[in-house]
């Protein structure tokens, strides 16, 4: 890390103070310098400075004795109480000494910032590995103990986690997407602030959360806790001009359940996008769709073609589809369906009868209605 930062430290500090600056490693070799031709040369004053851990002046006569060294002022660079290298300012010692502490502290601050950044990146990578290991966990072929230990090393007891939530940012205000994602991530950490929660930023503007909701083993109460937090989060980011979809997986009581929870949240998020559902997404509401999605593509295609053969080529296909799906949401309540679709009840009856005549499937018969519903849903999944 120090070698990567050395040239940046030398150049940036040299530009600020107006004097030449070089940085050496712990062996006294120059690894950063405003005059890049000097990189790789040996700087003798630095070795004594690091051995004694104190600044040292190099006079003009001293510099001549060393050979290929400029007069100046050299200081050790410390990182967590360890001397990593040195920084030297070129010039008459009485002129450049006043910049010594400034340059030394600037170098150490830059090192600490870089270490903090790299530490965060390493932790995020470890969290992503943990999430993927849980997601792919199969008790028949893998060891759950290794995953539990991996989580403990990161400071989490995943056996206390009760449900997975997947958040995906899909619209943001007039700024760079990455900036909006970082703002959303800060809001995630505020809204889901329980330190026992696992919060993992991922690619494609997603965040996965393993929620440690409570010790309650009632799935409904676990869902309720997750939905309350998620809705508050959506309200909060919405006020900041950011929109996202939040998918809540199945409740979990062991590692296998947590794996299922992550995958159900991911699958439901994908299906919701394909079916035009946004905002709060509850996996339990997509169990039928998930089952249909699991069918082989060839089987799905054949089924849709067979069931919707009389409808699929019509110009009013989408109208017929929306009418029927609304009918499924309020079965046999013609008044409610007609009102929701802003149409007369007679028009609703006409469309349903038209569907029956074109497909041979009766919307008033439960089995036929289910077959039609499945065909329309598969059609949307395949199309999108």
C-alpha positions as CSV (number, residue, x, y, z in Angstrom):
1,X,0.0,0.0,0.0
2,X,2.8,2.4,1.0
3,X,4.6,1.9,-2.4
4,X,1.4,2.5,-4.3
5,X,0.8,5.8,-2.4
6,X,4.4,7.1,-2.4
7,X,4.4,8.9,-5.7
8,X,1.0,10.5,-4.9
9,X,2.3,11.7,-1.5
10,X,5.5,13.2,-3.1
11,X,3.8,15.0,-5.9
12,X,0.8,16.3,-4.0
13,X,2.9,17.7,-1.1
14,X,5.5,19.1,-3.4
15,X,2.8,21.1,-5.3
16,X,1.5,22.5,-2.0
17,X,4.8,23.7,-0.5
18,X,6.7,24.5,-3.7
19,X,9.8,22.4,-2.8
20,X,11.0,19.1,-4.0
21,X,9.7,16.1,-2.0
22,X,10.8,12.5,-2.0
23,X,9.5,9.4,-0.2
24,X,11.6,6.3,0.7
25,X,10.8,2.8,1.8
26,X,12.3,1.4,5.0
27,X,15.5,0.5,3.3
28,X,16.1,4.1,2.2
29,X,15.2,3.5,-1.5
30,X,13.3,6.3,-3.2
31,X,9.8,5.1,-4.1
32,X,8.2,8.5,-4.8
33,X,9.6,11.8,-6.0
34,X,8.4,15.0,-7.7
35,X,11.5,14.3,-10.0
36,X,10.6,10.9,-11.2
37,X,14.1,10.2,-12.6
38,X,15.3,9.8,-9.0
39,X,12.9,6.9,-8.2
40,X,15.0,3.7,-7.4
41,X,18.0,5.7,-6.1
42,X,19.3,5.3,-2.6
43,X,18.8,8.2,-0.1
44,X,21.4,7.7,2.7
45,X,20.0,10.4,5.2
46,X,16.7,8.5,5.3
47,X,18.2,5.3,6.8
48,X,19.6,7.2,9.8
49,X,16.3,9.1,10.3
50,X,14.4,5.8,10.3
51,X,16.8,4.0,12.6
52,X,16.7,6.9,15.2
53,X,13.0,7.7,14.5
54,X,13.7,11.4,14.5
55,X,14.0,14.2,11.9
56,X,17.4,15.2,10.5
57,X,18.8,18.1,8.6
58,X,21.1,17.6,5.6
59,X,23.4,20.6,5.1
60,X,25.0,21.5,1.8
61,X,28.3,20.1,2.9
62,X,26.6,16.9,4.2
63,X,24.9,16.5,0.8
64,X,28.2,16.8,-1.0
65,X,29.7,14.1,1.3
66,X,26.8,11.7,0.6
67,X,27.0,12.3,-3.2
68,X,23.8,12.5,-5.4
69,X,21.9,13.9,-2.4
70,X,20.3,17.3,-2.1
71,X,20.4,19.4,1.1
72,X,17.1,19.3,2.9
73,X,15.1,18.1,5.9
74,X,14.1,14.4,6.4
75,X,11.4,12.9,8.7
76,X,10.3,9.4,9.5
77,X,6.8,8.3,8.3
78,X,4.9,6.2,11.0
79,X,1.9,4.0,10.5
80,X,0.3,2.5,13.6
81,X,3.6,3.1,15.6
82,X,5.7,1.4,13.0
83,X,8.3,3.4,10.8
84,X,7.4,2.5,7.2
85,X,9.7,4.9,5.4
86,X,10.7,8.6,5.3
87,X,9.8,11.8,3.6
88,X,12.5,14.4,2.6
89,X,12.1,18.0,1.6
90,X,14.8,19.4,-0.7
91,X,16.1,22.9,0.1
92,X,18.2,24.8,2.6
93,X,17.3,23.2,6.0
94,X,16.6,26.5,7.7
95,X,14.0,27.3,4.9
96,X,12.3,23.9,4.6
97,X,12.3,22.7,8.2
98,X,9.1,24.7,8.9
99,X,7.2,22.5,6.3
100,X,8.5,19.2,7.8
101,X,5.7,18.5,10.3
102,X,3.1,19.5,7.7
103,X,4.5,17.1,5.0
104,X,5.0,14.3,7.6
105,X,1.4,14.5,8.9
106,X,0.0,14.8,5.4
107,X,1.8,11.6,4.3
108,X,0.6,9.8,7.4
109,X,-3.0,11.0,6.9
110,X,-3.0,9.9,3.3
111,X,-1.8,6.5,4.4
112,X,-4.5,6.1,7.0
113,X,-7.2,7.1,4.6
114,X,-6.0,4.6,2.0
115,X,-5.8,1.9,4.7
116,X,-9.3,2.7,5.8
117,X,-10.6,2.5,2.2
118,X,-8.8,-0.8,1.4
119,X,-10.1,-2.2,4.7
120,X,-13.7,-1.3,3.8
121,X,-13.3,-2.7,0.3
122,X,-11.9,-6.0,1.7
123,X,-14.8,-6.2,4.2
124,X,-17.4,-5.6,1.5
125,X,-15.8,-8.3,-0.7
126,X,-15.8,-10.7,2.3
127,X,-19.5,-9.9,2.9
128,X,-20.3,-10.6,-0.7
129,X,-18.6,-13.9,-0.5
130,X,-20.5,-14.7,2.7
131,X,-23.9,-13.9,1.0
132,X,-23.0,-16.0,-2.1
133,X,-21.9,-18.9,0.1
134,X,-25.2,-18.8,2.0
135,X,-27.2,-18.4,-1.2
136,X,-25.6,-21.5,-2.7
137,X,-25.6,-23.6,0.5
138,X,-26.8,-27.1,0.1
139,X,-26.7,-29.3,3.3
140,X,-26.3,-32.4,1.1
141,X,-22.9,-31.3,-0.3
142,X,-21.6,-28.4,1.8
143,X,-20.6,-27.7,5.4
144,X,-22.7,-25.2,7.2
145,X,-20.2,-24.9,10.0
146,X,-17.7,-23.2,7.6
147,X,-20.2,-20.6,6.6
148,X,-21.2,-19.9,10.2
149,X,-17.5,-19.5,11.1
150,X,-17.0,-17.2,8.1
151,X,-19.9,-15.0,9.4
152,X,-18.4,-15.0,12.9
153,X,-15.1,-13.8,11.6
154,X,-17.0,-10.8,10.2
155,X,-18.8,-10.2,13.5
156,X,-22.2,-11.8,12.8
157,X,-24.2,-14.7,14.1
158,X,-26.2,-15.6,11.0
159,X,-28.2,-18.2,12.9
160,X,-30.0,-15.2,14.5
161,X,-31.0,-13.8,11.1
162,X,-34.6,-14.4,10.3
163,X,-35.2,-13.1,6.8
164,X,-33.4,-11.8,3.7
165,X,-34.2,-8.5,2.0
166,X,-32.9,-7.5,-1.4
167,X,-33.0,-3.8,-2.4
168,X,-32.4,-2.5,-5.9
169,X,-32.1,1.2,-6.8
170,X,-33.9,1.8,-10.1
171,X,-34.3,5.6,-10.3
172,X,-32.4,8.5,-8.9
173,X,-32.1,12.3,-8.9
174,X,-29.9,14.4,-11.2
175,X,-26.6,13.1,-10.1
176,X,-24.2,10.2,-10.9
177,X,-25.7,6.8,-10.2
178,X,-22.9,5.8,-7.9
179,X,-23.4,9.0,-5.8
180,X,-27.1,8.2,-5.5
181,X,-26.3,4.6,-4.6
182,X,-23.9,5.7,-1.8
183,X,-26.7,8.0,-0.5
184,X,-29.1,5.1,-0.6
185,X,-26.6,2.8,1.2
186,X,-26.3,5.4,4.0
187,X,-30.0,5.3,4.3
188,X,-30.0,1.5,4.4
189,X,-27.6,1.6,7.3
190,X,-29.8,4.1,9.1
191,X,-33.1,2.3,8.5
192,X,-31.8,-1.2,9.2
193,X,-29.5,0.0,12.0
194,X,-29.6,-3.1,14.3
195,X,-25.8,-4.1,14.6
196,X,-26.8,-7.8,14.3
197,X,-28.2,-7.2,10.7
198,X,-25.8,-8.2,7.9
199,X,-25.8,-5.4,5.3
200,X,-24.0,-6.2,2.0
201,X,-23.6,-3.7,-0.9
202,X,-23.5,-5.6,-4.2
203,X,-23.2,-4.9,-7.9
204,X,-25.9,-3.4,-10.1
205,X,-27.0,-1.0,-7.3
206,X,-28.2,-3.7,-5.1
207,X,-28.0,-4.3,-1.3
208,X,-28.7,-7.6,0.4
209,X,-29.7,-7.5,4.1
210,X,-30.0,-10.4,6.5
211,X,-32.4,-9.1,9.1
212,X,-32.1,-10.1,12.7
213,X,-35.7,-9.1,13.3
214,X,-36.3,-10.7,16.8
215,X,-36.3,-14.0,18.6
216,X,-39.9,-14.5,17.5
217,X,-40.5,-17.6,15.4
218,X,-43.8,-16.5,14.0
219,X,-43.3,-16.0,10.2
220,X,-46.1,-13.4,10.1
221,X,-44.4,-11.2,12.8
222,X,-41.1,-11.6,11.1
223,X,-42.6,-10.4,7.8
224,X,-44.4,-7.6,9.5
225,X,-41.1,-6.3,11.1
226,X,-39.3,-6.5,7.7
227,X,-42.1,-4.7,5.9
228,X,-42.4,-1.9,8.4
229,X,-38.6,-1.2,8.2
230,X,-38.7,-1.5,4.4
231,X,-41.6,0.8,3.9
232,X,-40.0,3.4,6.2
233,X,-36.8,3.1,4.1
234,X,-38.7,3.6,0.8
235,X,-40.4,6.7,2.2
236,X,-37.1,8.1,3.3
237,X,-35.2,7.6,0.0
238,X,-38.3,8.7,-1.9
239,X,-38.1,12.1,-0.2
240,X,-34.5,12.3,-1.5
241,X,-35.4,11.6,-5.1
242,X,-34.3,8.0,-5.1
243,X,-36.7,5.1,-6.0
244,X,-36.0,1.4,-5.3
245,X,-37.6,-2.0,-5.2
246,X,-37.5,-3.9,-2.0
247,X,-38.0,-7.7,-2.1
248,X,-38.6,-9.6,1.2
249,X,-37.8,-13.3,1.1
250,X,-39.3,-16.2,3.0
251,X,-38.7,-16.3,6.8
252,X,-35.8,-18.4,8.0
253,X,-34.9,-20.4,11.1
254,X,-31.7,-22.1,10.1
255,X,-28.9,-21.8,7.5
256,X,-30.9,-23.7,4.8
257,X,-33.9,-21.5,5.4
258,X,-31.6,-18.4,5.1
259,X,-30.4,-19.7,1.8
260,X,-33.9,-20.1,0.6
261,X,-34.8,-16.6,1.9
262,X,-32.0,-15.0,-0.1
263,X,-32.9,-16.8,-3.3
264,X,-36.7,-16.2,-2.9
265,X,-36.0,-12.5,-2.5
266,X,-33.8,-12.4,-5.6
267,X,-36.3,-14.5,-7.7
268,X,-39.3,-12.4,-6.6
269,X,-37.4,-9.2,-7.4
270,X,-36.7,-10.5,-10.9
271,X,-40.3,-11.8,-11.4
272,X,-41.8,-8.5,-10.1
273,X,-39.8,-6.6,-12.7
274,X,-41.0,-8.9,-15.5
275,X,-44.6,-8.6,-14.3
276,X,-44.5,-4.8,-13.8
277,X,-44.7,-4.8,-10.0
278,X,-42.7,-2.1,-8.2
279,X,-41.9,-0.9,-4.7
280,X,-42.6,-3.5,-1.9
281,X,-42.4,-7.1,-3.1
282,X,-43.2,-10.0,-0.8
283,X,-42.0,-13.4,-1.9
284,X,-45.0,-15.2,-0.5
285,X,-47.1,-13.3,-3.0
286,X,-45.1,-14.7,-5.9
287,X,-45.1,-18.4,-5.0
288,X,-47.3,-19.3,-8.0
289,X,-45.3,-17.2,-10.4
290,X,-42.1,-18.7,-9.1
291,X,-43.4,-22.2,-9.7
292,X,-44.4,-21.3,-13.3
293,X,-41.0,-19.7,-13.8
294,X,-39.3,-22.9,-12.8
295,X,-40.8,-24.8,-15.7
296,X,-38.5,-25.6,-18.7
297,X,-38.7,-22.9,-21.4
298,X,-40.0,-25.4,-24.0
299,X,-42.8,-26.5,-21.7
300,X,-43.8,-22.9,-20.9
301,X,-43.8,-21.9,-24.6
302,X,-46.0,-24.9,-25.6
303,X,-48.4,-24.2,-22.8
304,X,-48.9,-20.6,-23.6
305,X,-49.4,-21.3,-27.3
306,X,-51.9,-24.0,-26.6
307,X,-54.0,-22.1,-24.0
308,X,-53.9,-18.6,-25.6
309,X,-54.0,-19.7,-29.3
310,X,-57.2,-17.8,-30.0
311,X,-56.1,-14.6,-28.2
312,X,-52.4,-14.1,-28.8
313,X,-52.6,-12.7,-32.3
314,X,-55.4,-10.2,-31.5
315,X,-54.8,-6.4,-31.3
316,X,-56.8,-6.3,-28.0
317,X,-54.7,-9.0,-26.4
318,X,-53.3,-6.7,-23.6
319,X,-56.8,-5.4,-22.9
320,X,-58.2,-9.0,-22.6
321,X,-55.2,-10.0,-20.4
322,X,-55.6,-7.0,-18.0
323,X,-59.4,-7.6,-17.8
324,X,-58.9,-11.3,-16.9
325,X,-56.1,-10.6,-14.4
326,X,-58.3,-8.0,-12.7
327,X,-61.1,-10.6,-12.6
328,X,-58.7,-13.0,-10.8
329,X,-57.9,-10.4,-8.2
330,X,-61.6,-10.0,-7.3
331,X,-63.1,-13.2,-8.6
332,X,-66.9,-13.1,-9.3
333,X,-67.2,-9.6,-7.9
334,X,-68.1,-8.0,-11.2
335,X,-69.0,-4.6,-9.7
336,X,-65.5,-4.2,-8.1
337,X,-63.7,-5.4,-11.2
338,X,-65.6,-3.1,-13.5
339,X,-65.0,-0.2,-11.1
340,X,-61.3,-0.9,-10.9
341,X,-61.0,-1.1,-14.7
342,X,-63.2,2.0,-15.1
343,X,-65.7,0.2,-17.4
344,X,-69.3,-0.7,-17.4
345,X,-70.3,-4.1,-15.9
346,X,-71.7,-5.2,-19.3
347,X,-68.4,-4.4,-21.0
348,X,-66.7,-6.6,-18.4
349,X,-69.1,-9.5,-19.0
350,X,-68.6,-9.1,-22.8
351,X,-64.8,-9.4,-22.5
352,X,-64.9,-12.4,-20.2
353,X,-67.3,-14.2,-22.6
354,X,-65.1,-13.3,-25.5
355,X,-62.1,-14.9,-23.7
356,X,-64.2,-18.0,-23.1
357,X,-65.3,-18.2,-26.8
358,X,-61.7,-17.6,-28.1
359,X,-59.9,-20.0,-25.7
360,X,-62.5,-22.5,-24.8
361,X,-61.6,-21.8,-21.1
362,X,-64.4,-20.6,-18.8
363,X,-63.4,-17.7,-16.5
364,X,-66.2,-18.7,-14.2
365,X,-64.7,-22.2,-13.7
366,X,-61.9,-22.3,-11.2
367,X,-59.7,-24.8,-13.0
368,X,-60.1,-23.1,-16.4
369,X,-59.5,-19.7,-14.7
370,X,-56.3,-21.0,-13.2
371,X,-55.1,-22.3,-16.5
372,X,-55.7,-19.0,-18.2
373,X,-54.0,-17.1,-15.3
374,X,-51.0,-19.3,-15.6
375,X,-50.8,-18.8,-19.4
376,X,-51.0,-15.0,-19.0
377,X,-48.3,-14.9,-16.3
378,X,-46.0,-17.2,-18.2
379,X,-46.5,-15.0,-21.3
380,X,-45.4,-11.9,-19.3
381,X,-42.4,-13.7,-17.8
382,X,-41.2,-15.0,-21.1
383,X,-41.7,-11.7,-22.9
384,X,-39.8,-9.7,-20.4
